[in-house]
Amino acid sequence: MTPSSRTRGAAAPPPRVVVVGAGIAGLAAAAAVRRTAPEADVLVLEAGPAIGGKLALAEVGGVTVDVGAESMLNRRPEAVALARDAGLGDRIVHPATTTANLWSRGRLRPMPRTLMGVPADARALADSGVLSASGLARVAVERGLPATHLDGQDVSVGWLVEERFGREVVDRLVEPLLGGVYAGHAREISARAAVPQVVALLDRDRSMMRAAADALKQTSDVPVFAGLAGGIGRLPGAVVASAGLEVRTDATVRDLARAAEGGWNLVVGSTRDAEVLHADAVVLATPARATGRLLADVVPHAALELARIEYASMAIVTLAFRARDFPDTPGSGFLVPPVDKRSVKAATFSFAKWDWVRAAGEADDVVVMRCSLGRHREEELLQRPDDGLVSLALADLADAVGLSVRPVDAHVQRWGGALPQYAVGHLERVRNIRSAVASAGGLAVCGAAYDGLGIPACVASAEVAATQVVAALGLAGE
């Protein structure tokens, strides 16, 4: 007898939905189930000791700041709406400055106007000094090239941009931008999955540069990014509190199997002290490999596809300095092209980007900034101890901005296997996974492995998963 066909009389227990994973996707999925099917009993199981996943806070130099994701895309509604629903609407803030730089060819240079690395202004590109004379000459050819037609196929971001603009644009513009998001490599990342807005340029104009310029003219005045005063890391706890979620931490789900009476059985806990929990429906909001292990017996085709999604590791090094000792720096930070062989791939001057960070450090004359290190398949860098990563960051900052003082405090946050890599063909892979999972009934997946790494994309995938399990249970929903 399936859960949706049971008679729910006065004595019947409410249907139970178990969400595995208490990152922002899992919490958003649980909150969405509670909202759309209030009669359901919702339980969130988290293997680690804390909720939030890659949204985390730490105190550095007496200032509590984000040591994971520190902003959310504001031009998509999902994350901002979740923050408002969680009671954080009055804490939504926008960057004080969005001026960014490239640390390229030995100096900081203004980031030229681009659409995800696709140049939109030839003069500004030349003035930035990012490209060599030969690189600029290759860009100048682009307007005269015949149109590029993909005919429905997927290609890498690097292939597409290099085809139009040459190798230097990929190496000096696209790579640092994608590296900041995926910690990956432009010539391996799917254009259709990672930058659909770039692929869409092909339909706007024969010249991608003209199309990019036109697209940027049509962008709204709404800020691109948003944050939360006090840190994005406040969002997970607020979601739990506002939705009244039951969350169990240190609760590793080791196995998932169909239950004889319908629904699913989950084996939770250590091998020596395991318990079996029954659920009428399950949402798996875990990284691809963990999801694949749980699906290996029940949806093997999905498990095989999930196993092919690779992940990158990275580290965030957060540094606090005396404000009086920190050199004048332009803008909100800088990105670093990997061809320049630096350890740091990006630096954010948090005190300049976020007014609340600056204000939080003023009483103690402290400014806080952060650096990110690590790219896909370059994890050997992250094998160094914490003080080694701090030293690498300080050495690069000395060269980039002339920093010559030691920090008053430092914090290293390692994110092992945190960033899924959207290889060419990723969209088809995701379709295959979702189709196979849907056929199991009462089962759904969500998170960063599918539709985007940003918080809004994770929340959107969570809401889709919640809708699927609510429908599978035969509950009304909204």
C-alpha positions in Angstrom: 0.0 0.0 0.0 1.5 3.3 -1.1 1.6 6.3 1.3 -0.8 8.3 -0.9 -3.3 5.5 -1.0 -3.5 5.0 2.8 -6.6 6.0 4.7 -5.6 8.8 7.0 -8.2 8.6 9.7 -8.1 10.1 13.1 -5.6 7.6 14.4 -3.4 7.6 11.3 0.0 9.2 11.9 0.9 12.2 9.7 3.0 11.4 6.6 6.7 11.8 7.3 9.1 13.5 5.0 12.8 13.0 5.8 15.3 15.5 4.3 18.9 14.2 4.2 21.4 17.1 4.5 21.1 20.4 6.4 22.8 22.7 3.9 20.8 25.6 2.6 19.2 23.3 -0.1 18.0 20.8 2.5 16.7 23.4 4.9 14.9 25.2 2.1 13.4 21.9 0.9 12.2 21.1 4.5 10.8 24.6 4.9 9.0 24.4 1.6 7.4 21.0 2.6 6.2 22.5 5.9 4.8 25.5 4.1 3.0 23.6 1.3 1.9 20.6 3.4 1.6 21.6 7.0 0.1 18.3 7.9 3.4 16.5 7.1 5.9 15.6 9.8 9.3 16.9 8.5 12.6 15.7 9.8 16.1 16.9 8.6 19.1 14.6 9.2 22.6 16.1 9.0 25.8 14.0 9.2 27.9 16.8 10.5 27.8 18.6 13.8 26.3 21.8 12.5 23.7 23.0 10.0 24.3 25.3 7.1 26.7 23.5 4.8 28.8 26.0 3.0 27.1 28.9 4.8 29.2 29.4 7.9 30.3 32.1 10.3 33.5 32.5 12.4 35.0 35.3 14.6 38.1 36.8 13.2 39.8 39.7 14.9 36.7 40.1 17.1 34.4 40.4 14.0 32.0 37.7 13.1 32.1 37.2 9.4 31.2 34.6 6.7 33.8 32.0 6.1 31.8 30.3 3.3 29.4 31.9 0.9 29.2 35.6 1.6 26.7 36.9 -0.9 23.7 35.8 -3.0 22.5 36.7 -6.4 19.9 39.5 -5.9 18.5 39.4 -9.5 17.1 36.0 -8.9 14.2 36.0 -6.3 14.6 32.7 -4.5 17.4 33.4 -2.0 16.2 36.9 -1.1 12.6 35.6 -0.7 13.9 32.8 1.6 15.7 35.4 3.7 12.5 37.5 4.0 10.4 34.5 4.8 12.9 33.6 7.6 12.5 37.1 9.2 15.7 38.6 7.8 14.2 41.1 5.4 15.5 44.0 7.5 19.0 42.6 7.3 19.3 42.4 3.5 22.1 44.6 2.3 24.0 45.3 -0.9 27.7 45.8 -1.6 29.0 49.3 -0.9 31.2 48.9 -3.9 31.2 46.5 -6.8 34.3 47.7 -8.5 36.5 44.7 -9.1 40.1 44.2 -10.4 42.2 41.7 -12.1 45.7 41.0 -10.7 47.2 40.3 -14.0 50.7 40.6 -15.5 52.1 41.8 -12.2 49.7 44.6 -11.3 46.1 45.3 -10.4 44.0 46.3 -13.4 40.4 47.4 -13.6 38.1 44.6 -14.6 36.8 45.5 -18.1 33.1 45.3 -18.8 32.2 41.8 -19.7 29.3 39.4 -19.6 30.9 36.4 -17.8 34.2 37.1 -19.5 32.8 37.9 -22.9 34.2 41.4 -23.7 31.5 44.1 -24.3 33.7 47.1 -24.9 36.9 46.9 -27.0 38.2 50.2 -25.9 37.8 49.5 -22.2 39.4 46.2 -22.7 42.4 47.8 -24.3 42.7 50.5 -21.7 42.6 47.9 -18.9 45.9 46.4 -20.0 44.7 42.9 -19.3 45.5 41.6 -22.8 48.7 41.8 -24.8 48.8 43.6 -28.2 48.4 40.3 -30.0 45.5 39.3 -27.7 43.8 42.6 -28.6 44.4 42.1 -32.3 42.7 38.7 -32.0 39.7 40.2 -30.2 39.4 42.8 -33.0 38.8 40.0 -35.5 35.7 38.8 -33.7 33.2 41.2 -35.2 34.0 40.0 -38.7 33.8 36.3 -37.9 30.9 34.2 -39.2 28.3 33.4 -36.6 28.9 30.4 -34.4 26.2 27.7 -34.4 26.1 25.0 -31.8 23.0 23.3 -33.2 21.9 22.1 -29.8 25.2 20.6 -28.8 27.0 21.5 -25.5 30.6 22.8 -25.5 32.9 24.1 -22.9 32.9 27.7 -22.0 36.5 28.0 -22.9 36.0 26.4 -26.3 33.2 28.8 -27.2 34.9 32.0 -26.1 38.3 31.0 -27.6 36.5 30.2 -30.9 35.3 33.8 -30.9 38.0 35.8 -29.1 41.1 33.8 -28.9 43.1 32.1 -26.1 44.0 35.2 -24.1 40.4 36.2 -23.4 39.8 32.8 -21.9 43.0 32.8 -19.9 42.8 36.4 -18.6 39.1 37.0 -18.3 37.0 33.9 -18.4 39.2 31.7 -16.2 39.4 34.0 -13.2 35.6 34.7 -13.3 34.7 31.0 -13.5 37.4 30.1 -11.0 35.8 32.4 -8.5 32.5 30.5 -8.8 33.5 26.9 -9.6 37.2 26.7 -8.8 37.3 24.9 -12.1 38.7 25.2 -15.6 36.9 27.1 -18.4 37.9 24.5 -21.0 36.1 21.8 -19.1 33.0 23.5 -17.8 29.8 23.2 -19.7 28.7 26.4 -21.4 25.0 25.5 -21.3 25.0 24.5 -17.7 27.3 27.2 -16.2 26.8 30.3 -18.4 23.6 29.9 -20.4 23.5 33.7 -20.7 26.7 33.5 -22.8 25.3 30.8 -25.1 22.2 33.0 -25.5 24.4 35.7 -27.1 24.8 33.5 -30.1 21.1 34.1 -31.0 21.3 37.9 -30.5 23.9 38.8 -33.0 26.6 37.3 -35.2 29.1 39.1 -33.1 29.2 38.0 -29.4 30.9 41.3 -28.4 28.0 43.3 -29.9 25.5 40.9 -28.3 27.2 41.2 -24.9 27.2 45.0 -25.1 23.5 45.0 -26.0 22.6 42.6 -23.2 24.5 44.6 -20.6 22.7 47.8 -21.7 19.4 46.1 -20.9 20.3 45.0 -17.4 18.3 46.6 -14.6 19.4 49.0 -11.9 18.7 46.3 -9.3 21.9 45.4 -7.5 23.4 42.2 -8.8 24.3 40.8 -5.3 22.9 40.9 -1.8 24.2 40.0 1.6 22.9 39.9 5.2 24.1 42.3 7.9 25.9 40.0 10.2 26.6 37.4 7.5 24.9 35.1 5.1 25.7 32.4 7.7 22.8 33.6 9.7 20.4 32.3 7.1 20.4 28.6 7.9 19.5 29.1 11.6 16.8 31.6 10.7 15.2 29.2 8.3 15.1 26.4 10.9 13.6 28.8 13.5 11.0 30.4 11.3 9.8 27.1 9.8 10.0 25.3 13.1 12.1 22.5 11.6 13.2 19.5 13.5 16.9 18.9 12.7 19.2 16.1 14.0 22.9 16.7 13.6 25.6 14.0 13.8 23.0 11.7 12.1 24.7 10.0 9.2 22.3 8.2 6.8 24.1 5.1 5.8 21.5 3.3 3.7 18.3 3.8 1.9 15.9 1.1 1.0 12.3 0.6 0.0 10.0 -0.3 2.9 7.7 -3.4 2.6 4.8 -1.3 3.8 5.5 1.5 1.3 7.8 4.5 1.5 11.4 4.2 2.6 13.6 3.0 5.4 16.7 4.9 6.3 19.6 3.4 8.3 20.9 6.2 10.5 23.9 6.4 12.9 27.1 4.4 13.4 27.5 0.8 12.3 27.5 -0.2 16.0 24.5 1.9 17.0 22.3 2.2 14.0 18.6 2.9 13.9 16.0 2.5 11.2 13.7 5.4 10.4 10.7 5.1 8.2 9.7 7.9 5.8 6.8 8.2 3.4 9.0 10.4 1.2 12.7 11.4 1.1 14.6 14.4 -0.2 18.3 13.9 -0.7 20.1 17.2 -0.4 23.6 15.8 -0.2 26.6 16.1 -2.5 26.6 14.0 -5.6 28.8 11.1 -4.4 26.9 10.8 -1.1 23.6 10.8 -3.0 24.9 8.2 -5.4 25.9 5.9 -2.6 22.4 6.1 -1.1 20.8 5.4 -4.5 23.2 2.6 -5.5 20.7 -0.1 -4.8 17.3 1.6 -5.3 18.1 3.8 -8.4 21.4 2.5 -9.8 21.2 4.4 -13.1 21.0 7.7 -11.2 23.9 6.6 -8.9 26.1 5.9 -11.9 25.4 9.4 -13.3 26.0 11.0 -9.9 29.4 9.3 -9.6 30.6 11.1 -12.7 30.1 14.5 -11.2 33.6 15.7 -10.0 34.2 18.2 -7.2 36.8 20.8 -6.4 38.2 21.7 -3.0 39.1 25.1 -1.8 40.0 27.1 1.3 39.0 30.5 2.5 41.7 32.4 4.4 40.2 35.3 6.4 42.6 37.9 7.8 42.1 40.7 10.2 44.5 43.7 10.2 44.8 47.0 12.1 43.0 49.5 9.8 45.8 52.0 10.2 48.3 49.4 8.9 46.4 48.3 5.8 47.4 49.9 2.5 44.9 51.8 0.4 43.2 49.3 -1.9 40.9 49.9 -4.9 37.5 48.4 -5.1 36.1 45.4 -3.5 38.9 43.0 -4.3 40.6 41.2 -7.2 40.5 38.0 -9.2 43.7 36.2 -10.4 44.1 34.5 -13.8 45.5 31.0 -13.2 48.1 31.5 -15.9 49.9 33.9 -13.6 50.6 30.9 -11.3 49.7 32.6 -8.0 48.4 30.7 -5.0 45.4 33.1 -4.3 42.7 32.9 -6.9 40.6 35.7 -5.5 40.7 38.3 -2.7 37.8 40.2 -1.2 38.3 43.4 0.8 35.3 42.6 3.0 35.6 45.8 4.9 35.2 47.8 1.6 32.5 45.5 0.1 30.2 45.4 3.1 29.5 48.4 5.3 28.5 46.1 8.2 31.9 44.5 8.2 33.6 47.8 8.3 31.4 49.0 11.1 31.8 45.9 13.1 35.6 46.4 13.2 35.7 50.1 13.8 35.7 50.0 17.6 38.9 47.9 17.6 40.5 49.6 14.5 40.2 46.3 12.6 39.6 45.6 9.0 38.7 42.1 7.7 39.4 40.6 4.3 39.5 37.1 2.8 41.4 35.1 0.1 40.3 32.0 -1.6 42.8 29.3 -2.7 42.5 26.0 -4.5 41.2 24.8 -7.9 39.9 21.6 -9.3 42.5 18.9 -9.4 45.0 21.2 -7.7 44.3 20.0 -4.2 48.0 19.5 -3.3 48.1 23.2 -2.4 45.5 22.6 0.3 47.6 19.9 1.9 49.6 22.6 3.6 48.9 23.3 7.3 46.7 26.3 8.2 49.7 28.6 8.9 51.2 27.6 5.5 48.0 28.7 3.7 48.1 32.0 5.6 51.7 32.5 4.6 50.8 31.9 0.9 48.0 34.4 1.1 50.2 37.0 2.8 52.9 36.6 0.2 50.5 37.2 -2.7 48.9 40.2 -0.9 52.4 41.7 -0.5 53.0 41.5 -4.2 49.4 42.6 -5.2 48.7 45.5 -2.9 52.0 46.1 -1.0 50.9 44.6 2.3 53.8 44.5 4.7 52.3 43.7 8.1 51.2 40.6 9.8 47.5 40.1 10.6 46.2 40.4 14.1 44.1 37.3 13.6 43.6 34.7 10.9 41.1 31.9 10.2 41.4 29.1 7.7 38.2 27.4 6.5 38.7 24.3 4.3 35.9 23.3 2.0 36.9 19.8 0.9 35.0 18.6 -2.2 32.7 21.5 -1.9 32.2 22.7 -5.5 30.6 20.4 -8.1 32.1 20.7 -11.6 29.6 21.0 -14.4 31.4 19.1 -17.2 30.2 19.3 -20.8 27.0 17.4 -21.0 25.9 18.3 -17.5 22.4 19.3 -18.3 21.7 15.9 -20.0 23.2 14.1 -17.0 20.9 16.0 -14.6 17.9 15.2 -16.7 18.8 11.5 -16.6 19.3 11.6 -12.8 16.0 13.4 -12.1 14.1 11.1 -14.5 15.5 8.0 -12.8 14.9 9.3 -9.3 11.3 10.4 -10.2 10.5 6.8 -11.3 11.2 5.5 -7.8 8.3 7.4 -6.3 8.4 9.5 -3.1 12.0 10.5 -3.8 13.7 13.7 -4.9 17.1 15.3 -5.1 18.3 18.9 -4.8 21.4 21.0 -4.1 24.4 22.5 -5.9 25.1 19.4 -8.0 22.3 20.1 -10.4 21.2 23.5 -11.5 23.7 26.0 -10.2 26.1 26.6 -7.3 24.7 29.9 -6.1 22.2 30.1 -3.2 19.2 31.0 -5.3 19.8 28.0 -7.6 20.1 25.7 -4.6 16.9 27.1 -3.1 15.1 26.8 -6.5 16.1 23.1 -6.8 14.9 22.6 -3.2 11.5 24.0 -4.0 11.2 21.7 -7.0 12.1 18.7 -4.8 9.6 19.7 -2.2 6.9 20.0 -4.8 7.7 16.5 -6.1 7.5 14.8 -2.7 4.4 16.6 -1.7 2.7 15.6 -4.9 3.9 12.0 -4.5 2.2 11.9 -1.1 -1.0 13.1 -2.5 -1.0 16.2 -0.3 -2.7 19.4 -1.6 0.2 21.8 -1.4 -0.2 25.5 -2.4 
